[in-house]
Amino acid sequence: MTGSFMFRLLPFSKLREKLAKLSNSVSENRNHIRLFAESIAYCVVTGSLGWLAYEFHETVLTIERCVQKDPMLLNYKAPEYIFVDQATFTELDEYQIIDSNSIIQPTNPPVFFLQKWNDFKHKKAWKLLEITNKYKNSKLSWVATSQLTTMTDHLKDSDFQHLAQMSEAHTLVGLARSTNANPKFFLPPRNLSWTKDEILYKIRDLLIKLNESNEHKCLSYFIAYAFKGKQHDYYHLEDVPPDFGSMQIDNDNILQLSINALRHHCNNDTNVTAMVKLGGLQILMAIYQYLKHDEQVAEEIGKLLSVASLNRDLIQDIFLTGWISILFEWKNHKNFRIQSWANRTLLNMDDEDPINGNYMFGKQTVLLYPKNRYNKDAKIDVVLVHGLLGGVSFSWREKDLHINEPLGLFDMNNKNESHNSSNTTTLKGPVGEDMQNYLDSYKEVKAREWDLIGSDFEFVLNDIPHKENVKGNGPYSLQGNNSTVRQTALNEGYSQCWPSDWLPTDEEGLRVIGVDYSTTLSEWLPSCPLKQKNHRTLEGRTEKLMHQLLAIGIGDRPIIFLAHSMGGLLVKNMLVTASNSNDPNVRKLFEKTRSVFFFSTPHHGSPLATLNSAYRFFLWPSVEVDELRTDSPKLVSLHNDFLECLKDNPMKIVTFAESLPTEFTALKVPILCVPKDAADPSVGELYELPLNHMSICKADSKLSFVYQKTLAVIKTVAAYSS
């Protein structure tokens, strides 16, 4: 036992001896060891500095290769953005593209454990941007854009600015048309800071150059009259016709009138292309920045951009001058008309939209729903057609408290919304903090009251008919357990367009199209050469409208028309024309129509057309009035043809007739614009409503008879179509 124990201790004693010798050796060579350690440290430090210098040098070279100032910007003195043509993504090679549903995933297991770290460093956002920029017009790009909009929680402002700089035109358009896109994705336009004199000089010079390349008499007269103090070679002030004598031009409104003249001239592709190439978009940006809070200027610019967007060759110009960020801002503008023009322009530039990307929305059509990208095709097209002196934002808005006030004739062409809300969730007017707290408490009280009421009751709809014909079948009420009853009672919002705001929430698969045709000949002269008189006739309007509807796919799916006043005559004439066409692409517009709603349509003429000439002049332009005389041969022939074509397509006809007069302030007397006999098409369902001519197309809520009847027919058509 003892021997064995000593045997195990011997190695340990030898180890102690060796350690002692090592300690003595270290002590003797301490200086040499210190010198060796210092040498290693020096090598590490100098190597690190050398590596940093190398990386800095490579970064500078990369920026020099990738960054440039676009030459077009220099030529037209546009905003001096820095655009990255091609970024290096070598550090992202650990990711690979799988398919359109799973854009990115790691290539090997070790990288999986670093994925959280990579996400934190935002590499995935840059990779998605690369995919969006590179794979244009593909499902891959569409999905990558959608995923990019969700990766905003951990991005810094500098990250957004970098991504915005690296984005191409189609990428920014896709982001602008994506739901819940972060505004930080869009660089603000460069602040031009031009003085008013500089802007006036540039826009005058632009108008003159445009007129020299393609003379337009209206523009010649305007320039001569508006810029009297300037010398012009090819027109003179004494040549200006008397019509311009009534135009009040002063220092306060000359910019607004100049931009209106520019829009009047740029009503075709040739003129708007010339305007863009002469630097007009930058001048428009300067005017917008100078008059940023003028909504009429914003609306005029929106119309110009919309016309420019019809030419895909001009999209890059719109992008480079910074207008996409403004259009994105206008998408949710409180003014519904500005909203509509912005959405129309963005949609025309978005050829990656899977449903509507192949359509071009002209000056008379606007996509009201869906406003953003949508990857599910619609089942039904609902088309809104307003009447004379109407418009999408005026004819189809929710009925308000002032709808029955006397109508000012001179203000009919300049109608402003009485509400500033752009959707159904905004309160009808601004309130203070105390009032807001009270309203919130009031909503809670109302909710509790509805809980106490229960659902064992029947709610009679608003504006139920006084009379209906034998085919009338309601609905006239809703059961208390219908969710619409309670939701409408608790909703404090206001809709600028009830068909697009309400119908898609109650029936899936709808595409809502607004028709927004002009009902005035010209803002300038009674004989404007660009707007011929025959364009105002029923046939002229029908041909133009039918062409624009076919261009956006109307006829590819079942159609339901909602038509107010003269809009009903347009729809009838369009359906008759399509039914007689030998072109299957045109005839489908008739064959696919499932229902037509007539809101006070003068099928047999209107008594307004028989008023004396002075009153007629104030109410409607003479061309339209001549066609609306009671029992005029043209209306009689059109209606007979319409009834005949119903034999080939027995579509559902629903008519709403007014029973209350409309008061006109200039006349000081109430007038029943379209009496029941004139509104009765002698086919389908007919309802006489306690509404006047202007309010009959304005539902006051989802509990309105007009809305519920419209919804019921749409549901029936949807069920039949599916």
BARO-36243 format. One record per residue (C-alpha): chain; x, y, z. Coordinates in nm, 2 decimals, m for minus. Layout:
A	X	Y	Z
...
//
This chain:
A	0.00	0.00	0.00
A	0.28	0.24	0.10
A	0.49	0.15	m0.21
A	0.19	0.21	m0.43
A	0.12	0.55	m0.28
A	0.48	0.66	m0.33
A	0.47	0.55	m0.69
A	0.17	0.78	m0.76
A	0.34	1.08	m0.60
A	0.66	1.06	m0.80
A	0.53	1.21	m1.12
A	0.38	1.50	m0.93
A	0.72	1.58	m0.77
A	0.89	1.58	m1.11
A	0.61	1.81	m1.23
A	0.69	2.05	m0.95
A	1.06	2.04	m1.05
A	0.97	2.12	m1.41
A	0.74	2.41	m1.31
A	1.02	2.55	m1.09
A	1.26	2.54	m1.38
A	1.00	2.71	m1.61
A	0.95	2.98	m1.36
A	1.32	3.05	m1.34
A	1.34	3.05	m1.72
A	1.06	3.31	m1.75
A	1.23	3.53	m1.49
A	1.55	3.51	m1.68
A	1.39	3.58	m2.02
A	1.13	3.84	m1.90
A	1.25	4.11	m2.13
A	1.25	3.88	m2.44
A	0.89	3.78	m2.37
A	0.77	4.14	m2.33
A	0.93	4.23	m2.65
A	0.76	3.94	m2.83
A	0.41	4.04	m2.69
A	0.46	4.40	m2.79
A	0.55	4.29	m3.14
A	0.23	4.09	m3.17
A	0.02	4.38	m3.04
A	0.19	4.62	m3.29
A	0.11	4.38	m3.58
A	m0.26	4.35	m3.48
A	m0.30	4.73	m3.45
A	m0.13	4.81	m3.78
A	m0.31	4.53	m3.96
A	m0.65	4.66	m3.83
A	m0.57	5.01	m3.94
A	m0.46	4.88	m4.28
A	m0.78	4.68	m4.31
A	m0.99	4.99	m4.22
A	m0.81	5.19	m4.48
A	m0.87	4.93	m4.74
A	m1.24	4.91	m4.66
A	m1.27	5.29	m4.68
A	m1.10	5.29	m5.01
A	m1.33	5.02	m5.15
A	m1.64	5.20	m5.02
A	m1.53	5.52	m5.20
A	m1.48	5.33	m5.52
A	m1.82	5.16	m5.48
A	m2.00	5.49	m5.44
A	m1.82	5.64	m5.74
A	m1.93	5.34	m5.95
A	m2.29	5.33	m5.83
A	m2.39	5.69	m5.78
A	m2.46	5.94	m6.05
A	m2.67	6.26	m6.10
A	m2.92	6.19	m6.37
A	m2.83	6.41	m6.68
A	m3.20	6.49	m6.74
A	m3.22	6.65	m6.40
A	m2.92	6.87	m6.49
A	m3.07	6.97	m6.82
A	m3.41	7.07	m6.67
A	m3.27	7.18	m6.33
A	m3.49	6.93	m6.15
A	m3.44	6.83	m5.79
A	m3.08	6.72	m5.73
A	m3.16	6.38	m5.60
A	m2.89	6.11	m5.59
A	m3.01	5.80	m5.76
A	m2.83	5.46	m5.72
A	m2.84	5.27	m6.05
A	m2.69	4.95	m5.92
A	m2.61	4.87	m5.56
A	m2.38	4.60	m5.44
A	m2.56	4.32	m5.26
A	m2.26	4.07	m5.22
A	m2.31	4.07	m4.84
A	m2.66	3.93	m4.90
A	m2.55	3.62	m5.08
A	m2.64	3.40	m4.78
A	m3.01	3.45	m4.90
A	m3.16	3.30	m5.20
A	m3.49	3.35	m5.39
A	m3.72	3.05	m5.34
A	m4.05	3.14	m5.50
A	m4.31	3.42	m5.50
A	m4.47	3.30	m5.18
A	m4.14	3.25	m4.98
A	m3.92	3.52	m5.12
A	m3.61	3.47	m4.91
A	m3.47	3.20	m4.69
A	m3.12	3.11	m4.58
A	m2.91	2.88	m4.80
A	m2.75	2.68	m4.53
A	m2.82	2.58	m4.16
A	m2.55	2.79	m4.00
A	m2.70	3.10	m4.15
A	m3.03	3.02	m4.00
A	m2.89	3.09	m3.65
A	m2.77	3.43	m3.78
A	m3.11	3.52	m3.94
A	m3.23	3.72	m3.64
A	m2.91	3.92	m3.64
A	m2.93	3.97	m4.02
A	m3.29	4.09	m3.98
A	m3.18	4.33	m3.72
A	m2.92	4.47	m3.96
A	m3.20	4.51	m4.21
A	m3.04	4.31	m4.49
A	m3.37	4.15	m4.58
A	m3.52	4.49	m4.65
A	m3.24	4.57	m4.90
A	m3.27	4.23	m5.06
A	m3.65	4.28	m5.11
A	m3.58	4.61	m5.26
A	m3.33	4.45	m5.50
A	m3.59	4.20	m5.60
A	m3.86	4.47	m5.65
A	m3.62	4.68	m5.87
A	m3.50	4.39	m6.07
A	m3.80	4.16	m6.13
A	m4.04	4.42	m6.28
A	m4.38	4.31	m6.40
A	m4.37	3.98	m6.21
A	m4.55	3.82	m5.92
A	m4.22	3.81	m5.75
A	m4.18	4.19	m5.76
A	m4.55	4.23	m5.64
A	m4.50	4.01	m5.34
A	m4.16	4.16	m5.26
A	m4.31	4.50	m5.25
A	m4.59	4.38	m5.02
A	m4.34	4.23	m4.78
A	m4.12	4.54	m4.79
A	m4.41	4.75	m4.66
A	m4.43	4.53	m4.35
A	m4.06	4.57	m4.26
A	m4.07	4.91	m4.11
A	m4.07	4.86	m3.74
A	m3.69	4.85	m3.69
A	m3.58	5.07	m3.98
A	m3.42	5.41	m3.89
A	m3.49	5.73	m4.08
A	m3.16	5.70	m4.26
A	m3.26	5.35	m4.37
A	m3.58	5.48	m4.52
A	m3.39	5.75	m4.70
A	m3.13	5.50	m4.84
A	m3.41	5.27	m4.96
A	m3.60	5.56	m5.12
A	m3.28	5.67	m5.30
A	m3.23	5.32	m5.43
A	m3.59	5.27	m5.55
A	m3.68	5.29	m5.91
A	m3.99	5.45	m6.05
A	m4.20	5.13	m6.06
A	m4.09	5.04	m5.71
A	m4.21	5.37	m5.56
A	m4.54	5.35	m5.75
A	m4.59	5.00	m5.61
A	m4.52	5.13	m5.26
A	m4.75	5.42	m5.31
A	m5.03	5.19	m5.41
A	m4.97	4.94	m5.13
A	m5.19	4.93	m4.82
A	m5.04	5.10	m4.51
A	m4.72	5.20	m4.69
A	m4.49	5.41	m4.46
A	m4.46	5.77	m4.58
A	m4.09	5.76	m4.50
A	m4.03	5.55	m4.82
A	m4.08	5.87	m5.02
A	m3.83	6.14	m5.05
A	m3.98	6.49	m5.03
A	m3.93	6.70	m5.35
A	m3.65	6.95	m5.35
A	m3.77	7.29	m5.23
A	m3.73	7.51	m5.53
A	m3.79	7.84	m5.35
A	m3.87	8.03	m5.67
A	m4.01	8.37	m5.63
A	m4.35	8.45	m5.78
A	m4.19	8.66	m6.05
A	m3.96	8.37	m6.14
A	m4.26	8.14	m6.16
A	m4.46	8.38	m6.37
A	m4.17	8.42	m6.61
A	m4.12	8.05	m6.65
A	m4.48	7.96	m6.69
A	m4.53	8.24	m6.94
A	m4.23	8.12	m7.14
A	m4.37	7.76	m7.12
A	m4.71	7.87	m7.25
A	m4.55	8.07	m7.54
A	m4.33	7.78	m7.64
A	m4.62	7.53	m7.63
A	m4.83	7.76	m7.85
A	m4.55	7.81	m8.10
A	m4.52	7.43	m8.14
A	m4.89	7.37	m8.16
A	m5.10	7.69	m8.18
A	m5.42	7.69	m7.99
A	m5.63	8.00	m8.02
A	m5.76	7.99	m7.67
A	m5.40	7.98	m7.54
A	m5.30	8.27	m7.77
A	m5.58	8.49	m7.64
A	m5.51	8.40	m7.28
A	m5.14	8.49	m7.31
A	m5.21	8.82	m7.48
A	m5.47	8.91	m7.22
A	m5.30	8.78	m6.91
A	m4.95	8.91	m6.99
A	m5.04	9.25	m7.13
A	m4.71	9.41	m7.04
A	m4.51	9.17	m7.24
A	m4.43	9.19	m7.61
A	m4.56	8.91	m7.83
A	m4.49	8.86	m8.20
A	m4.78	8.66	m8.33
A	m5.08	8.79	m8.14
A	m5.19	9.13	m8.01
A	m5.42	9.24	m7.73
A	m5.66	9.41	m7.97
A	m5.72	9.06	m8.13
A	m5.86	8.91	m7.81
A	m6.23	8.85	m7.84
A	m6.48	9.01	m7.60
A	m6.53	8.68	m7.42
A	m6.21	8.74	m7.23
A	m6.31	9.09	m7.12
A	m6.51	8.93	m6.84
A	m6.21	8.74	m6.71
A	m6.07	8.91	m6.41
A	m5.69	8.87	m6.40
A	m5.49	9.03	m6.13
A	m5.17	8.96	m5.93
A	m5.36	8.73	m5.69
A	m5.51	8.49	m5.94
A	m5.27	8.50	m6.24
A	m5.09	8.18	m6.14
A	m5.41	7.99	m6.09
A	m5.55	8.10	m6.43
A	m5.21	8.02	m6.60
A	m5.22	7.67	m6.47
A	m5.58	7.64	m6.57
A	m5.48	7.76	m6.92
A	m5.20	7.50	m6.93
A	m5.44	7.22	m6.84
A	m5.69	7.34	m7.11
A	m5.41	7.32	m7.37
A	m5.27	6.98	m7.25
A	m5.58	6.78	m7.32
A	m5.41	6.54	m7.56
A	m5.10	6.33	m7.57
A	m4.90	6.55	m7.81
A	m4.95	6.87	m7.61
A	m4.89	6.71	m7.27
A	m4.57	6.54	m7.39
A	m4.44	6.87	m7.52
A	m4.52	7.03	m7.19
A	m4.32	6.76	m7.00
A	m4.02	6.78	m7.23
A	m4.01	7.16	m7.19
A	m3.97	7.12	m6.81
A	m4.34	7.18	m6.73
A	m4.34	6.93	m6.44
A	m4.08	7.12	m6.25
A	m4.27	7.45	m6.31
A	m4.58	7.28	m6.17
A	m4.38	7.17	m5.87
A	m4.27	7.53	m5.81
A	m4.63	7.65	m5.84
A	m4.75	7.38	m5.60
A	m4.49	7.46	m5.34
A	m4.58	7.83	m5.37
A	m4.95	7.77	m5.35
A	m4.94	7.45	m5.14
A	m5.27	7.51	m4.96
A	m5.47	7.61	m5.27
A	m5.69	7.30	m5.33
A	m5.80	7.42	m5.68
A	m5.44	7.44	m5.79
A	m5.37	7.09	m5.65
A	m5.68	6.96	m5.84
A	m5.57	7.12	m6.17
A	m5.22	6.98	m6.13
A	m5.37	6.64	m6.05
A	m5.56	6.65	m6.38
A	m5.24	6.74	m6.57
A	m5.05	6.45	m6.41
A	m5.33	6.22	m6.48
A	m5.32	6.30	m6.85
A	m4.94	6.26	m6.85
A	m4.97	5.92	m6.68
A	m5.16	5.79	m6.99
A	m4.82	5.80	m7.17
A	m4.59	5.54	m7.01
A	m4.29	5.71	m7.16
A	m4.35	6.00	m6.93
A	m4.35	5.80	m6.61
A	m3.98	5.84	m6.56
A	m4.02	6.22	m6.59
A	m4.29	6.22	m6.32
A	m4.07	6.01	m6.10
A	m3.75	6.23	m6.14
A	m3.93	6.55	m6.06
A	m4.05	6.42	m5.73
A	m4.43	6.39	m5.80
A	m4.48	6.04	m5.67
A	m4.43	6.14	m5.31
A	m4.69	6.42	m5.36
A	m4.93	6.18	m5.53
A	m4.89	5.94	m5.23
A	m4.97	6.23	m5.00
A	m5.28	6.32	m5.21
A	m5.41	5.97	m5.19
A	m5.56	6.05	m4.85
A	m5.64	6.42	m4.91
A	m5.94	6.56	m4.74
A	m6.06	6.68	m5.08
A	m6.22	6.38	m5.26
A	m6.15	6.52	m5.61
A	m5.78	6.55	m5.54
A	m5.79	6.20	m5.40
A	m5.95	6.07	m5.72
A	m5.70	6.23	m5.95
A	m5.40	6.11	m5.75
A	m5.53	5.75	m5.74
A	m5.61	5.76	m6.11
A	m5.25	5.88	m6.19
A	m5.08	5.62	m5.97
A	m5.29	5.34	m6.11
A	m5.21	5.44	m6.47
A	m4.84	5.43	m6.38
A	m4.87	5.09	m6.20
A	m4.85	4.83	m6.47
A	m4.77	4.57	m6.20
A	m5.11	4.57	m6.05
A	m5.23	4.21	m6.12
A	m5.59	4.31	m6.18
A	m5.60	4.67	m6.31
A	m5.24	4.72	m6.43
A	m5.33	4.66	m6.80
A	m5.60	4.93	m6.80
A	m5.56	5.30	m6.87
A	m5.81	5.52	m6.69
A	m5.88	5.83	m6.90
A	m6.02	6.17	m6.80
A	m6.38	6.03	m6.77
A	m6.32	5.72	m6.56
A	m6.18	5.67	m6.21
A	m6.13	5.35	m6.01
A	m6.31	5.42	m5.68
A	m6.26	5.07	m5.53
A	m6.02	4.91	m5.47
A	m5.79	5.21	m5.44
A	m5.48	5.00	m5.36
A	m5.33	4.70	m5.52
A	m5.55	4.40	m5.50
A	m5.47	4.05	m5.62
A	m5.82	3.91	m5.63
A	m6.03	3.98	m5.95
A	m6.37	4.14	m5.91
A	m6.70	3.95	m5.97
A	m6.91	4.25	m6.06
A	m6.84	4.60	m6.20
A	m7.06	4.88	m6.05
A	m7.05	5.19	m6.27
A	m7.16	5.53	m6.15
A	m7.28	5.78	m6.41
A	m7.37	6.13	m6.30
A	m7.60	6.38	m6.47
A	m7.56	6.73	m6.60
A	m7.35	6.96	m6.39
A	m7.28	6.67	m6.15
A	m6.97	6.47	m6.07
A	m6.85	6.17	m5.87
A	m6.77	6.38	m5.56
A	m7.10	6.57	m5.58
A	m7.36	6.33	m5.71
A	m7.28	6.02	m5.50
A	m7.18	6.16	m5.17
A	m7.37	6.09	m4.85
A	m7.68	6.31	m4.80
A	m7.61	6.60	m4.56
A	m7.82	6.84	m4.36
A	m7.79	7.11	m4.63
A	m7.89	6.90	m4.93
A	m8.24	7.05	m4.95
A	m8.12	7.41	m4.93
A	m8.19	7.63	m5.24
A	m7.95	7.55	m5.52
A	m7.73	7.84	m5.65
A	m7.72	7.82	m6.03
A	m7.40	8.01	m6.07
A	m7.22	7.78	m5.83
A	m7.31	7.46	m5.99
A	m6.99	7.42	m6.18
A	m6.77	7.49	m5.88
A	m6.92	7.27	m5.62
A	m6.72	7.22	m5.30
A	m6.78	6.93	m5.06
A	m6.96	7.04	m4.75
A	m6.75	6.80	m4.55
A	m6.38	6.75	m4.53
A	m6.37	6.39	m4.45
A	m6.24	6.15	m4.70
A	m6.38	5.83	m4.55
A	m6.65	5.70	m4.33
A	m6.44	5.71	m4.01
A	m6.38	6.08	m3.98
A	m6.61	6.30	m3.77
A	m6.83	6.54	m3.96
A	m6.64	6.84	m3.82
A	m6.33	6.92	m3.62
A	m6.38	6.92	m3.24
A	m6.17	7.01	m2.94
A	m6.03	6.77	m2.69
A	m6.31	6.82	m2.43
A	m6.57	6.77	m2.70
A	m6.39	6.46	m2.83
A	m6.39	6.31	m2.48
A	m6.76	6.39	m2.45
A	m6.83	6.22	m2.79
A	m6.63	5.92	m2.69
A	m6.83	5.89	m2.37
A	m7.15	5.94	m2.57
A	m7.06	5.66	m2.80
A	m7.02	5.43	m2.50
A	m7.36	5.53	m2.37
A	m7.52	5.47	m2.70
A	m7.35	5.12	m2.72
A	m7.49	5.03	m2.38
A	m7.84	5.16	m2.48
A	m7.83	4.93	m2.79
A	m7.73	4.64	m2.56
A	m8.04	4.71	m2.35
A	m8.27	4.74	m2.66
A	m8.17	4.40	m2.78
A	m8.27	4.28	m3.13
A	m8.64	4.19	m3.11
A	m8.77	4.48	m3.32
A	m8.80	4.59	m3.69
A	m8.63	4.90	m3.82
A	m8.82	5.09	m4.10
A	m8.57	5.22	m4.35
A	m8.52	5.60	m4.42
A	m8.68	5.76	m4.72
A	m8.91	5.47	m4.79
A	m9.12	5.52	m5.10
A	m9.45	5.70	m5.10
A	m9.57	5.48	m5.38
A	m9.43	5.20	m5.59
A	m9.56	5.01	m5.90
A	m9.69	4.65	m5.89
A	m9.34	4.51	m5.93
A	m9.20	4.69	m5.63
A	m9.09	4.45	m5.36
A	m8.87	4.64	m5.12
A	m8.69	4.58	m4.88
A	m8.86	4.84	m4.66
A	m8.72	4.74	m4.32
A	m8.45	4.54	m4.15
A	m8.47	4.31	m3.85
A	m8.32	4.43	m3.53
A	m8.07	4.15	m3.53
A	m7.92	4.27	m3.86
A	m7.57	4.40	m3.78
A	m7.62	4.70	m4.01
A	m7.88	4.85	m3.78
A	m7.65	4.88	m3.48
A	m7.33	4.96	m3.68
A	m7.50	5.24	m3.86
A	m7.65	5.39	m3.55
A	m7.30	5.40	m3.38
A	m7.11	5.53	m3.68
A	m7.03	5.90	m3.69
A	m6.85	5.91	m4.02
A	m6.93	6.08	m4.35
A	m6.89	5.93	m4.70
A	m6.79	6.13	m5.00
A	m6.90	5.85	m5.22
A	m7.14	5.60	m5.06
A	m7.13	5.33	m5.34
A	m6.75	5.29	m5.31
A	m6.74	5.32	m4.93
A	m7.03	5.11	m4.83
A	m7.11	4.85	m5.10
A	m6.78	4.66	m5.09
A	m6.81	4.62	m4.71
A	m7.14	4.44	m4.75
A	m7.07	4.24	m5.07
A	m6.73	4.10	m5.16
A	m6.59	4.10	m5.51
A	m6.70	4.45	m5.63
A	m6.51	4.69	m5.85
A	m6.66	5.04	m5.83
A	m6.59	5.27	m6.13
A	m6.68	5.64	m6.14
A	m6.77	5.82	m6.46
A	m6.66	6.19	m6.43
A	m6.74	6.36	m6.76
A	m6.73	6.73	m6.81
A	m7.06	6.91	m6.87
A	m6.92	7.25	m6.97
A	m6.80	7.32	m7.32
A	m6.49	7.52	m7.24
A	m6.35	7.74	m6.96
A	m6.24	7.99	m7.22
A	m6.44	8.04	m7.54
A	m6.78	7.92	m7.67
A	m6.61	7.80	m7.99
A	m6.30	7.62	m7.85
A	m6.14	7.43	m8.14
A	m6.04	7.14	m7.91
A	m6.39	7.08	m7.79
A	m6.64	7.06	m8.08
A	m7.01	7.11	m8.03
A	m7.09	6.75	m8.13
A	m6.90	6.62	m7.83
A	m7.18	6.75	m7.61
A	m7.46	6.57	m7.79
A	m7.59	6.24	m7.66
A	m7.42	6.05	m7.94
A	m7.09	6.23	m7.90
A	m7.08	6.17	m7.52
A	m7.19	5.81	m7.57
A	m6.91	5.73	m7.81
A	m6.64	5.88	m7.60
A	m6.76	5.72	m7.27
A	m6.81	5.38	m7.43
A	m6.45	5.38	m7.56
A	m6.31	5.47	m7.22
A	m6.52	5.21	m7.04
A	m6.41	4.94	m7.27
A	m6.05	5.05	m7.22
A	m6.07	4.97	m6.84
A	m6.23	4.62	m6.89
A	m6.60	4.71	m6.85
A	m6.77	4.41	m7.02
A	m6.53	4.15	m6.89
A	m6.75	4.08	m6.59
A	m7.12	4.14	m6.50
A	m7.21	4.51	m6.49
A	m7.45	4.71	m6.28
A	m7.51	5.08	m6.37
A	m7.62	5.35	m6.12
A	m7.72	5.65	m6.33
A	m7.85	5.99	m6.22
A	m8.05	6.23	m6.44
A	m7.90	6.26	m6.79
A	m7.65	5.99	m6.70
A	m7.94	5.74	m6.74
A	m7.99	5.86	m7.10
A	m7.62	5.81	m7.16
A	m7.64	5.46	m7.03
A	m7.95	5.38	m7.24
A	m7.79	5.51	m7.56
A	m7.46	5.32	m7.48
A	m7.65	4.99	m7.43
A	m7.85	5.04	m7.75
A	m7.54	5.12	m7.95
A	m7.35	4.82	m7.80
A	m7.65	4.59	m7.87
A	m7.65	4.69	m8.24
A	m7.27	4.66	m8.28
A	m7.12	4.38	m8.49
A	m6.80	4.41	m8.28
A	m6.81	4.14	m8.01
A	m6.57	4.35	m7.79
A	m6.83	4.63	m7.80
A	m7.14	4.41	m7.78
A	m7.02	4.25	m7.46
A	m7.09	4.58	m7.28
A	m7.46	4.52	m7.35
A	m7.45	4.14	m7.30
A	m7.28	4.17	m6.96
A	m7.52	4.43	m6.81
A	m7.73	4.27	m6.54
A	m7.91	4.57	m6.39
A	m7.96	4.95	m6.44
A	m8.07	5.19	m6.17
A	m8.23	5.51	m6.29
A	m8.22	5.80	m6.04
A	m8.46	6.06	m6.18
A	m8.37	6.00	m6.54
A	m8.59	6.21	m6.78
A	m8.68	5.92	m7.01
A	m8.95	6.14	m7.17
A	m8.79	6.48	m7.13
A	m8.79	6.74	m6.86
A	m9.01	7.05	m6.80
A	m8.69	7.25	m6.75
A	m8.64	7.23	m7.12
A	m8.96	7.42	m7.19
A	m8.87	7.72	m6.97
A	m8.81	8.04	m7.14
A	m8.47	8.10	m7.28
A	m8.34	8.31	m7.00
A	m8.40	8.05	m6.74
A	m8.28	7.77	m6.97
A	m7.95	7.95	m7.01
A	m7.89	7.95	m6.64
A	m8.00	7.59	m6.59
A	m7.85	7.38	m6.87
A	m7.64	7.46	m7.18
A	m7.86	7.48	m7.49
A	m7.73	7.16	m7.66
A	m7.84	6.94	m7.37
A	m8.17	7.13	m7.33
A	m8.26	7.09	m7.69
A	m8.23	6.71	m7.64
A	m8.43	6.71	m7.32
A	m8.75	6.86	m7.44
A	m9.06	6.67	m7.33
A	m9.14	6.39	m7.58
A	m8.87	6.51	m7.82
A	m8.84	6.27	m8.12
A	m8.48	6.18	m8.02
A	m8.59	6.07	m7.66
A	m8.89	5.88	m7.79
A	m8.68	5.69	m8.04
A	m8.41	5.62	m7.79
A	m8.65	5.48	m7.54
A	m8.83	5.26	m7.79
A	m8.49	5.12	m7.90
A	m8.40	5.06	m7.54
A	m8.72	4.87	m7.46
A	m8.66	4.66	m7.78
A	m8.31	4.56	m7.68
A	m8.43	4.45	m7.34
A	m8.59	4.15	m7.52
A	m8.24	4.02	m7.60
A	m8.11	4.09	m7.25
A	m8.39	4.11	m6.99
A	m8.18	4.30	m6.73
A	m8.33	4.42	m6.40
A	m8.45	4.78	m6.41
A	m8.50	4.98	m6.09
A	m8.62	5.34	m6.11
A	m8.62	5.60	m5.83
A	m8.85	5.90	m5.90
A	m8.84	6.23	m5.72
A	m9.15	6.37	m5.55
A	m9.01	6.68	m5.39
A	m8.93	7.00	m5.59
A	m8.58	7.15	m5.61
A	m8.55	7.52	m5.53
A	m8.34	7.74	m5.75
A	m8.23	8.07	m5.59
A	m8.22	8.25	m5.92
A	m8.58	8.15	m6.00
A	m8.71	8.19	m5.65
A	m8.96	7.91	m5.73
A	m8.96	7.53	m5.66
A	m8.94	7.31	m5.97
A	m9.00	6.94	m6.00
A	m8.71	6.87	m6.24
A	m8.82	6.52	m6.35
A	m9.18	6.44	m6.27
A	m9.29	6.08	m6.21
A	m9.44	6.04	m6.56
A	m9.12	6.16	m6.72
A	m8.90	5.93	m6.50
A	m9.12	5.61	m6.55
A	m8.95	5.39	m6.81
A	m9.26	5.16	m6.81
A	m9.04	4.86	m6.73
A	m8.91	4.71	m6.41
A	m8.96	4.84	m6.05
A	m9.06	5.20	m5.99
A	m9.04	5.38	m5.65
A	m9.15	5.74	m5.58
A	m8.92	5.87	m5.30
A	m8.96	6.18	m5.07
A	m8.65	6.34	m5.22
A	m8.57	6.61	m5.47
A	m8.37	6.59	m5.79
A	m8.03	6.66	m5.62
A	m8.08	6.44	m5.31
A	m8.23	6.13	m5.48
A	m7.88	5.98	m5.55
A	m7.74	6.06	m5.21
A	m7.81	5.79	m4.95
A	m7.82	5.92	m4.60
A	m7.68	5.60	m4.44
A	m7.68	5.22	m4.48
A	m8.03	5.24	m4.34
A	m8.15	5.43	m4.64
A	m8.40	5.26	m4.88
A	m8.19	5.37	m5.18
A	m7.89	5.19	m5.04
A	m8.06	4.87	m4.92
A	m8.25	4.83	m5.25
A	m7.92	4.88	m5.44
A	m7.74	4.63	m5.22
A	m8.02	4.37	m5.25
A	m8.00	4.37	m5.63
A	m7.62	4.35	m5.62
A	m7.64	4.05	m5.39
A	m7.89	3.88	m5.62
A	m7.67	3.94	m5.93
A	m7.36	3.82	m5.74
A	m7.54	3.50	m5.63
A	m7.66	3.44	m5.99
A	m7.32	3.51	m6.14
A	m7.14	3.28	m5.90
//
